[in-house]
Amino acid sequence: MRSLLAMWVGWRFYLGRQSNGFINFISFASTAGIALGVTVLIVVLSAMNGFEKELEQRLLGVVSHGELIGVNEPIHDWQNIVNDANQIPGIVAAAPFVRMQGLVQKVGGFQGLTVLGIDINNEANVSNIKQFMSEQSWQSLGEQETNNIVLGRGLAKSLDLKVGQTLSLYMPNVNGQSQGKIAAAKSHRFVVSGIFELGGELDMSTAYIPMQHAAKTLNLGDSVSGVRIKVDDVFAAPRLIRDLGYSQQQYVYISDWTRTQGHLYQDIQLVRMVMYLVLALVIAVACFNIVSTLVMAVRDKQSEIAILLTMGMKKASVMLIFVVQGAFNGLLGCAIGAVLGVSISVNLSAIAKGIESILGIQLLSADVYFIDFLPSELNSADVVTVVCLAFIMSVIATLYPAWKASQTLPARALAGR
C-alpha cells in the first residue's frame, strides 16, 4: 500500500513539473535525448544486421566458401576432389571452375576482370548466382561450346554493353608463356548473353562463361583451375577446407572466405561494437539530465517532502517517489525512441533511396563497398536490449537525487518555507 501511495505521489509530481517552466524544459531535454539515443542505436544496429545478412546471403552466397586451386598446374582429377568433399561432414557441395584474368577496354583505359568458367549443373550447388540473373542468361552458360559471357550490370553499364554485343578480353598469350617468354596480350572475343545484378563490387569485376569454353581458351583439356566448396556453417569453412586440402595427393592452394572477405565481417563487428558504445554514452549523457531535473524538483518540493515525512512516510517511500518521477521520463523516452527506431529501421532502405534521389548522390558506391544499397535487418532482441539498457540507466540516474530527497530535514525545510 505504501509503495502504491509513493508511486501515485511520484506520478502527481511528474505531472506537476509543468508548473516550473525551467524544470519542464530540462525534463523535456532528458526525454528527447533518451528517445534520440534509443532511435539512433536501434537504426544503427539494424543497419549492421543488414550488412551482416547481405554479407552472408548475397556475397558469400556467390563467392565460394572455400577453394582448392592447383599449384603451378591445373587440377586433373577434380572429380576425385568432389567425391572426397562429399565424404566430409559439414561440406555441402563442390564444383569445378576455370578462372581467367584479363583486361577489358573502357572509356579512359582498361579495367581488370575475373572471368569464371562454370558448369551450371554443379555451380548451382555451391553458389546462388542463378538468383541474380534471368533464366535465359543462366541457360546460356550451359551452352558449353559457345563464347557466351554474362556480365555484372555495373560492368555492362561502365562498358556500355547490352545483350547481343561483343566484348574483347585481353589476356597473356598462353603459348608465349609456356616457352618462358613475355608475349603480347591476345584478344578473346565473347558475346554478351546475359546480365546479372548482384549490387556491389562483384558487379564490376566478375563475369561468367561456360567452363568448357574457358578450358579450351586456356588449353586445359579436361582439367580445371580449381574446385569451389560450399559448407553448412561458414565459420567452420577454414577447418573443413583445410581438412579437404590436406587429404589430396596433388599440391593445392587452400583458400577460404575468411582470407578474401573476412575483413568485411570483422569491420562490421567492429563498427557495431564502437557504435553501440558511443550511442550508449549518448543515452547516458541524456540520463544525466534526469539527475538535473530531479535535483531541481527536490529543491522545488522541499516543503511537500517535509510534510510527507512529518505525516509518517518512510524515507524509502520518499526515495520511491522521485525514482518513479525520473523513471517516467526514461520510460517515455524509451517508448518514443523504440517506436521511431523500429519505424525507421523497417523503411531504412527506402529512406536511403529517397535521399539518394533527392540529393542526387550515391551513399554506397559499388566501387568501394560489396553492396551498393543500405540494408536493414530489424532484430527484436536488439530493440529489447536497447530499451532495457536505456531504462535501467535512467532509473540508476534517479537514485542520487531520490536519496537526497529522503535526507530532507522536515523542521529545517518547513522553517525555510
C-alpha positions as CSV (number, residue, x, y, z in Angstrom):
1,M,0.0,0.0,0.0
2,R,2.8,2.4,0.9
3,S,4.5,1.6,-2.4
4,L,1.3,2.4,-4.3
5,L,1.0,5.7,-2.4
6,A,4.6,6.6,-3.2
7,M,4.1,5.7,-6.9
8,W,0.9,7.8,-7.0
9,V,2.6,10.8,-5.4
10,G,5.5,10.4,-7.8
11,W,3.1,10.4,-10.8
12,R,1.5,13.6,-9.4
13,F,4.9,15.2,-9.0
14,Y,5.7,14.2,-12.6
15,L,2.5,15.8,-13.9
16,G,3.1,18.9,-11.7
17,R,6.5,19.6,-13.2
18,Q,4.8,21.8,-15.7
19,S,4.3,24.5,-13.0
20,N,8.0,25.2,-13.2
21,G,9.0,26.1,-16.8
22,F,12.7,25.5,-16.4
23,I,12.3,22.1,-14.8
24,N,9.8,21.3,-17.5
25,F,12.4,22.2,-20.2
26,I,15.2,20.1,-18.6
27,S,12.7,17.2,-18.3
28,F,11.8,17.5,-21.9
29,A,15.5,17.6,-22.9
30,S,16.2,14.4,-21.0
31,T,13.3,12.6,-22.5
32,A,14.2,13.8,-26.0
33,G,17.9,12.8,-25.5
34,I,17.0,9.3,-24.4
35,A,14.5,9.0,-27.3
36,L,17.1,10.2,-29.8
37,G,19.8,7.8,-28.4
38,V,17.4,4.8,-28.5
39,T,16.3,5.7,-32.0
40,V,19.7,6.0,-33.5
41,L,21.0,2.9,-31.7
42,I,18.2,0.7,-33.0
43,V,18.7,2.1,-36.5
44,V,22.5,1.6,-36.4
45,L,22.2,-2.0,-35.1
46,S,19.6,-2.8,-37.7
47,A,21.9,-1.4,-40.4
48,M,24.8,-3.6,-39.1
49,N,22.5,-6.6,-39.0
50,G,21.6,-5.8,-42.6
51,F,25.2,-5.6,-43.7
52,E,25.9,-8.9,-42.0
53,K,22.9,-10.6,-43.6
54,E,23.9,-9.3,-47.1
55,L,27.5,-10.5,-46.5
56,E,26.3,-14.0,-45.6
57,Q,23.4,-14.4,-48.1
58,R,24.4,-12.2,-51.0
59,L,28.2,-12.0,-51.1
60,L,29.1,-15.4,-49.5
61,G,26.2,-16.9,-51.5
62,V,28.1,-16.1,-54.7
63,V,31.7,-16.1,-53.5
64,S,32.7,-19.6,-52.7
65,H,33.2,-20.5,-49.0
66,G,36.4,-22.2,-50.0
67,E,38.6,-23.1,-52.9
68,L,41.3,-25.6,-53.8
69,I,43.5,-24.4,-56.6
70,G,46.2,-26.3,-58.4
71,V,49.8,-25.2,-57.7
72,N,51.8,-24.5,-60.9
73,E,49.5,-26.7,-62.9
74,P,45.7,-27.3,-63.2
75,I,43.8,-29.9,-61.3
76,H,43.4,-33.0,-63.4
77,D,41.3,-35.3,-61.2
78,W,38.8,-32.8,-59.9
79,Q,36.1,-35.5,-59.8
80,N,38.0,-37.2,-57.0
81,I,38.2,-33.9,-55.0
82,V,34.4,-33.5,-55.4
83,N,33.9,-37.1,-54.2
84,D,36.3,-36.6,-51.2
85,A,34.4,-33.4,-50.4
86,N,31.1,-35.2,-50.3
87,Q,32.6,-37.6,-47.7
88,I,33.4,-34.8,-45.2
89,P,30.6,-33.9,-42.8
90,G,29.8,-30.2,-43.0
91,I,30.7,-29.8,-46.6
92,V,27.5,-29.3,-48.6
93,A,28.8,-29.4,-52.2
94,A,31.8,-28.9,-54.5
95,A,32.0,-27.7,-58.1
96,P,34.9,-27.3,-60.6
97,F,35.7,-24.0,-62.2
98,V,38.2,-22.4,-64.6
99,R,39.4,-18.9,-63.7
100,M,40.8,-16.4,-66.2
101,Q,42.2,-13.0,-65.5
102,G,42.2,-10.3,-68.2
103,L,41.6,-6.7,-69.1
104,V,38.7,-5.1,-70.9
105,Q,38.9,-1.7,-72.5
106,K,36.6,1.1,-71.4
107,V,36.5,4.8,-71.8
108,G,39.6,6.2,-70.3
109,G,41.7,3.0,-70.2
110,F,41.4,-0.7,-69.2
111,Q,39.8,-2.5,-66.3
112,G,40.7,-5.8,-64.7
113,L,38.2,-8.6,-65.0
114,T,37.9,-12.0,-63.4
115,V,36.2,-14.5,-65.7
116,L,34.9,-17.7,-64.1
117,G,34.2,-20.7,-66.3
118,I,31.4,-22.7,-64.6
119,D,29.3,-25.8,-65.2
120,I,25.8,-24.8,-64.4
121,N,24.8,-28.3,-63.2
122,N,27.5,-28.2,-60.5
123,E,27.7,-24.5,-59.9
124,A,24.0,-24.3,-58.7
125,N,25.0,-26.5,-55.7
126,V,27.8,-24.1,-54.4
127,S,26.5,-20.7,-55.5
128,N,23.2,-18.8,-55.7
129,I,24.4,-16.6,-58.6
130,K,21.5,-18.0,-60.6
131,Q,19.1,-16.0,-58.4
132,F,20.6,-12.7,-59.6
133,M,20.2,-13.3,-63.4
134,S,17.4,-14.3,-65.7
135,E,16.8,-18.0,-66.6
136,Q,17.8,-17.3,-70.1
137,S,21.1,-15.8,-69.0
138,W,21.7,-18.8,-66.8
139,Q,20.9,-21.3,-69.5
140,S,23.3,-19.5,-71.9
141,L,26.1,-20.6,-69.6
142,G,25.1,-24.2,-70.2
143,E,26.0,-24.0,-73.9
144,Q,29.5,-25.2,-73.3
145,E,30.9,-24.8,-76.8
146,T,29.8,-21.2,-77.2
147,N,31.7,-18.0,-76.3
148,N,28.8,-16.6,-74.2
149,I,29.6,-14.3,-71.3
150,V,27.3,-13.0,-68.5
151,L,28.4,-9.6,-67.1
152,G,27.6,-7.8,-64.0
153,R,25.2,-4.9,-64.5
154,G,27.7,-2.4,-63.2
155,L,30.4,-3.5,-65.6
156,A,28.0,-3.7,-68.5
157,K,26.9,-0.1,-67.8
158,S,30.5,1.0,-67.5
159,L,31.4,-0.6,-70.8
160,D,28.1,0.5,-72.4
161,L,27.3,-3.1,-73.5
162,K,24.0,-4.7,-74.0
163,V,22.9,-8.3,-74.5
164,G,24.0,-9.5,-78.0
165,Q,27.0,-7.2,-78.3
166,T,30.6,-8.4,-78.2
167,L,33.3,-8.0,-75.6
168,S,37.1,-8.3,-76.1
169,L,39.1,-9.7,-73.2
170,Y,42.8,-9.2,-73.4
171,M,44.9,-12.0,-71.8
172,P,48.5,-13.1,-71.8
173,N,49.4,-15.4,-74.7
174,V,49.4,-18.9,-73.2
175,N,51.7,-20.3,-75.8
176,G,54.2,-17.5,-75.3
177,Q,54.2,-18.1,-71.5
178,S,54.8,-21.8,-72.0
179,Q,58.1,-21.0,-73.7
180,G,59.2,-18.8,-70.9
181,K,58.8,-15.6,-73.0
182,I,56.8,-12.5,-72.4
183,A,54.3,-12.5,-75.3
184,A,51.9,-9.8,-76.4
185,A,48.4,-10.0,-75.0
186,K,45.9,-11.9,-77.0
187,S,42.3,-10.8,-77.5
188,H,39.5,-13.2,-76.9
189,R,36.0,-12.2,-78.1
190,F,32.8,-13.0,-76.2
191,V,29.2,-12.4,-76.9
192,V,27.2,-10.9,-74.0
193,S,24.4,-13.4,-73.4
194,G,23.1,-12.0,-70.2
195,I,23.4,-9.6,-67.3
196,F,23.5,-10.4,-63.6
197,E,22.7,-7.8,-60.9
198,L,24.2,-8.6,-57.6
199,G,24.8,-5.0,-56.5
200,G,28.3,-4.1,-55.3
201,E,31.9,-4.8,-56.2
202,L,31.3,-8.1,-57.9
203,D,29.1,-6.5,-60.5
204,M,32.2,-4.5,-61.6
205,S,34.9,-7.2,-61.5
206,T,33.4,-10.7,-62.3
207,A,31.9,-12.3,-65.3
208,Y,30.8,-15.9,-66.1
209,I,31.4,-18.1,-69.2
210,P,30.8,-21.8,-69.9
211,M,33.5,-24.0,-68.3
212,Q,34.4,-26.0,-71.4
213,H,35.0,-22.9,-73.5
214,A,37.2,-21.4,-70.7
215,A,39.2,-24.6,-70.5
216,K,39.6,-24.6,-74.3
217,T,40.7,-21.0,-74.2
218,L,43.5,-21.9,-71.7
219,N,44.3,-25.2,-73.4
220,L,43.4,-27.1,-70.2
221,G,41.7,-30.0,-71.9
222,D,39.6,-31.8,-69.2
223,S,41.5,-30.1,-66.3
224,V,40.2,-27.2,-64.3
225,S,41.7,-24.3,-62.3
226,G,40.3,-25.4,-59.1
227,V,37.3,-26.6,-57.1
228,R,34.8,-24.4,-55.2
229,I,33.5,-25.6,-51.9
230,K,30.3,-24.8,-50.1
231,V,29.9,-25.6,-46.3
232,D,27.0,-25.7,-44.0
233,D,28.5,-23.4,-41.4
234,V,30.5,-20.6,-42.9
235,F,32.5,-20.1,-39.7
236,A,33.7,-23.7,-40.0
237,A,34.9,-23.2,-43.5
238,P,38.7,-22.7,-42.7
239,R,38.8,-26.1,-40.8
240,L,36.8,-28.0,-43.4
241,I,38.6,-26.7,-46.4
242,R,42.0,-27.4,-44.7
243,D,40.9,-31.0,-43.9
244,L,39.9,-31.5,-47.6
245,G,43.1,-29.9,-48.9
246,Y,45.5,-31.9,-46.7
247,S,43.9,-35.1,-47.9
248,Q,44.8,-34.5,-51.6
249,Q,47.8,-36.1,-53.4
250,Q,48.3,-33.1,-55.6
251,Y,49.7,-29.8,-54.2
252,V,46.9,-27.3,-54.0
253,Y,46.4,-23.8,-52.7
254,I,43.9,-23.7,-49.8
255,S,41.7,-20.6,-49.6
256,D,38.5,-19.8,-47.7
257,W,36.2,-16.8,-47.4
258,T,37.9,-15.5,-44.2
259,R,41.0,-14.7,-46.2
260,T,39.3,-13.0,-49.1
261,Q,36.2,-11.5,-47.4
262,G,36.9,-11.9,-43.7
263,H,37.9,-8.3,-43.3
264,L,34.3,-7.2,-44.2
265,Y,32.9,-9.3,-41.4
266,Q,35.5,-8.0,-38.9
267,D,34.8,-4.4,-40.0
268,I,31.0,-4.9,-39.5
269,Q,31.5,-6.3,-36.0
270,L,34.0,-3.5,-35.1
271,V,31.6,-0.8,-36.3
272,R,28.7,-2.5,-34.4
273,M,30.7,-2.5,-31.1
274,V,32.0,1.0,-31.5
275,M,28.6,2.5,-32.4
276,Y,27.0,0.6,-29.5
277,L,29.4,2.1,-27.0
278,V,29.2,5.6,-28.4
279,L,25.4,5.7,-28.6
280,A,25.2,4.1,-25.1
281,L,27.2,7.0,-23.9
282,V,24.8,9.4,-25.7
283,I,22.0,7.8,-23.7
284,A,24.0,8.1,-20.5
285,V,24.5,11.8,-21.1
286,A,20.8,12.2,-21.7
287,C,20.2,10.4,-18.4
288,F,22.3,13.0,-16.6
289,N,19.6,15.5,-17.5
290,I,17.3,13.3,-15.4
291,V,19.6,13.9,-12.5
292,S,19.4,17.7,-13.1
293,T,15.7,17.5,-13.4
294,L,15.2,15.6,-10.1
295,V,17.8,17.7,-8.2
296,M,15.8,20.8,-9.1
297,A,12.5,19.0,-8.4
298,V,13.7,18.0,-4.9
299,R,14.6,21.6,-4.1
300,D,11.2,22.8,-5.5
301,K,9.3,20.2,-3.4
302,Q,11.2,20.6,-0.1
303,S,8.1,21.6,1.8
304,E,6.0,18.8,0.3
305,I,8.7,16.3,1.2
306,A,8.8,17.7,4.8
307,I,5.0,17.4,5.2
308,L,5.1,13.8,3.9
309,L,7.9,12.9,6.3
310,T,6.0,14.6,9.2
311,M,2.9,12.6,8.4
312,G,4.9,9.4,8.8
313,M,6.1,8.4,5.3
314,K,9.2,6.3,5.3
315,K,12.4,7.5,3.7
316,A,12.3,4.6,1.3
317,S,8.9,5.7,0.1
318,V,10.2,9.3,-0.4
319,M,13.0,7.8,-2.5
320,L,10.5,5.8,-4.5
321,I,8.5,9.0,-5.3
322,F,11.4,10.5,-7.1
323,V,12.6,7.3,-8.6
324,V,9.1,6.9,-10.1
325,Q,9.2,10.5,-11.3
326,G,12.5,10.0,-13.1
327,A,11.6,6.6,-14.4
328,F,8.6,8.1,-16.2
329,N,11.0,10.4,-18.1
330,G,13.1,7.4,-19.1
331,L,10.1,5.2,-19.9
332,L,8.6,7.9,-22.1
333,G,11.9,8.5,-23.9
334,C,12.4,4.7,-24.4
335,A,8.9,4.3,-25.8
336,I,9.2,7.2,-28.3
337,G,12.7,6.1,-29.3
338,A,11.6,2.5,-29.8
339,V,8.7,3.5,-32.0
340,L,10.8,5.9,-34.1
341,G,13.7,3.4,-34.3
342,V,11.5,0.5,-35.4
343,S,9.7,2.7,-38.0
344,I,12.9,4.0,-39.5
345,S,14.7,0.6,-39.4
346,V,11.8,-1.1,-41.3
347,N,11.9,1.5,-44.0
348,L,15.7,2.3,-43.9
349,S,16.5,1.1,-47.4
350,A,13.6,3.0,-48.9
351,I,14.6,6.2,-47.0
352,A,18.2,5.9,-48.2
353,K,17.0,5.5,-51.8
354,G,14.8,8.6,-51.3
355,I,17.7,10.6,-50.0
356,E,19.8,9.5,-52.9
357,S,17.2,10.5,-55.5
358,I,16.6,13.9,-53.8
359,L,20.2,14.9,-53.3
360,G,21.5,13.2,-56.5
361,I,24.2,11.3,-54.7
362,Q,25.0,7.6,-54.0
363,L,25.5,6.8,-50.4
364,L,27.2,3.5,-51.0
365,S,29.3,3.1,-54.2
366,A,29.8,-0.3,-55.8
367,D,33.4,0.6,-56.5
368,V,34.1,0.7,-52.7
369,Y,31.5,-1.4,-50.9
370,F,30.4,-5.0,-51.5
371,I,26.8,-3.7,-52.0
372,D,25.5,-0.5,-53.4
373,F,22.5,0.0,-51.2
374,L,21.8,0.5,-47.5
375,P,20.4,-2.7,-46.0
376,S,18.4,-3.1,-42.8
377,E,17.5,-6.2,-40.7
378,L,15.5,-5.4,-37.6
379,N,16.1,-7.8,-34.7
380,S,13.6,-7.8,-31.9
381,A,16.3,-8.8,-29.4
382,D,18.3,-5.6,-30.2
383,V,15.2,-3.5,-29.6
384,V,14.5,-5.1,-26.3
385,T,18.2,-4.8,-25.3
386,V,18.4,-1.2,-26.2
387,V,15.2,-0.2,-24.5
388,C,16.1,-2.1,-21.3
389,L,19.6,-0.6,-21.3
390,A,18.2,2.9,-21.6
391,F,15.5,2.4,-19.0
392,I,17.9,0.9,-16.5
393,M,20.4,3.8,-17.0
394,S,17.5,6.3,-16.5
395,V,16.5,4.6,-13.3
396,I,20.0,4.5,-12.0
397,A,20.3,8.2,-12.7
398,T,17.4,8.8,-10.2
399,L,19.0,7.2,-7.2
400,Y,21.2,10.0,-6.0
401,P,18.5,12.8,-6.2
402,A,16.0,10.4,-4.6
403,W,18.4,9.6,-1.8
404,K,19.0,13.4,-1.2
405,A,15.2,13.9,-1.1
406,S,14.9,11.2,1.6
407,Q,17.6,13.1,3.7
408,T,15.4,16.2,3.9
409,L,15.0,17.5,7.5
410,P,11.3,18.4,8.0
411,A,11.9,21.1,10.6
412,R,14.5,23.0,8.5
413,A,12.5,22.6,5.3
414,L,9.3,23.9,6.9
415,A,11.2,26.7,8.7
416,G,12.7,27.9,5.5
417,R,9.2,28.0,3.9
